Amino acid sequence: MTRFSLNLLAKLLATLLLIIVIRALGEVFRLEYVRGEFPLYGEIRPFVIGALAAALSLGVVLLAIWGGRPSPAIVIACLAIAGLFIYRVYFIPLNVPPPAPTPAVATPPA
């Protein structure tokens, strides 16, 4: 049985940061599916910023893990996850209104 250690916790948090990066970038494609067209830059910008912040944090955490310093890696990962949560609450809207329906074009009878 694997013994729980700081190194294992740091690796689990690094994995969580990787999942956050994938989820944030996947949100762009979800918006495209919901809208039917590629979303505007202003709509995807918060998700790209969040993914970039998570990716940079993941890089720092991995460097700390590879350097044999799991304690700073845990602190950095926890701060990054808390910061991303705060960013999500304050800067990304919960309900994006759906696009306005396009009016149907009536064809005259023949």
C-alpha positions in Angstrom: 0.0 0.0 0.0 1.3 3.4 -0.9 2.1 5.6 2.1 0.7 9.1 1.9 3.4 11.7 1.7 4.0 15.3 0.8 5.5 14.2 -2.5 2.3 12.3 -3.4 0.1 15.3 -2.3 2.2 17.6 -4.5 1.8 15.2 -7.5 -2.0 15.0 -6.9 -2.2 18.8 -6.8 -0.1 19.1 -10.0 -2.6 16.6 -11.7 -5.5 18.8 -10.5 -3.8 21.9 -12.1 -3.5 19.9 -15.4 -7.2 19.1 -15.2 -8.0 22.7 -14.7 -5.9 23.7 -17.8 -7.8 21.1 -19.9 -11.2 22.1 -18.5 -10.6 25.9 -19.1 -9.5 25.3 -22.7 -12.3 22.9 -23.3 -14.8 25.6 -22.3 -13.9 27.5 -25.5 -15.2 24.5 -27.5 -18.3 24.2 -25.3 -19.1 27.9 -26.0 -18.7 27.2 -29.8 -21.1 24.3 -29.5 -23.7 26.3 -27.6 -23.5 29.3 -29.9 -23.2 27.5 -33.2 -20.3 29.7 -34.2 -16.9 30.5 -32.8 -17.3 32.7 -29.7 -16.1 36.2 -29.7 -12.7 37.1 -28.2 -14.3 38.8 -25.2 -16.2 35.6 -24.4 -13.2 33.3 -24.4 -10.7 35.7 -23.0 -11.4 34.9 -19.3 -11.0 31.2 -19.9 -7.8 31.6 -21.8 -6.4 33.8 -19.0 -7.4 31.2 -16.4 -5.8 28.3 -18.5 -2.6 30.3 -18.8 -2.4 31.1 -15.1 -3.1 27.4 -14.3 -0.4 26.3 -16.8 2.2 28.7 -15.4 1.4 27.5 -11.9 1.7 23.9 -13.0 5.1 24.6 -14.5 6.3 26.1 -11.2 4.8 23.3 -9.2 6.5 20.7 -11.4 9.8 22.4 -11.1 9.5 22.4 -7.3 8.6 18.7 -7.4 11.5 17.8 -9.6 13.8 19.8 -7.4 12.8 17.7 -4.4 10.8 20.5 -2.7 7.3 19.2 -2.3 6.3 21.6 0.5 6.7 24.8 -1.7 4.9 22.9 -4.5 1.9 22.2 -2.3 1.8 25.8 -1.1 2.0 27.2 -4.7 -0.6 24.7 -6.0 -3.0 25.6 -3.2 -2.6 29.3 -3.7 -3.0 28.9 -7.5 -6.2 26.8 -7.1 -7.6 29.3 -4.6 -6.7 32.2 -6.9 -8.3 30.6 -9.9 -11.4 29.9 -7.9 -11.6 33.6 -6.9 -10.9 34.6 -10.5 -13.8 32.3 -11.6 -16.2 33.8 -9.1 -15.5 37.4 -9.8 -14.5 37.6 -13.5 -16.3 34.8 -15.4 -20.1 35.2 -15.6 -22.2 32.2 -14.5 -25.0 32.6 -17.0 -24.0 33.6 -20.5 -27.1 34.5 -22.4 -27.9 32.4 -25.4 -27.5 33.9 -28.8 -30.5 35.6 -30.3 -32.4 33.4 -32.7 -32.0 34.2 -36.3 -35.3 35.1 -37.9 -36.6 32.6 -40.4 -36.6 33.9 -44.0 -40.1 33.6 -45.5 -40.2 32.6 -49.1 -43.1 33.9 -51.2 -45.5 31.3 -52.5 -44.9 30.3 -56.1 
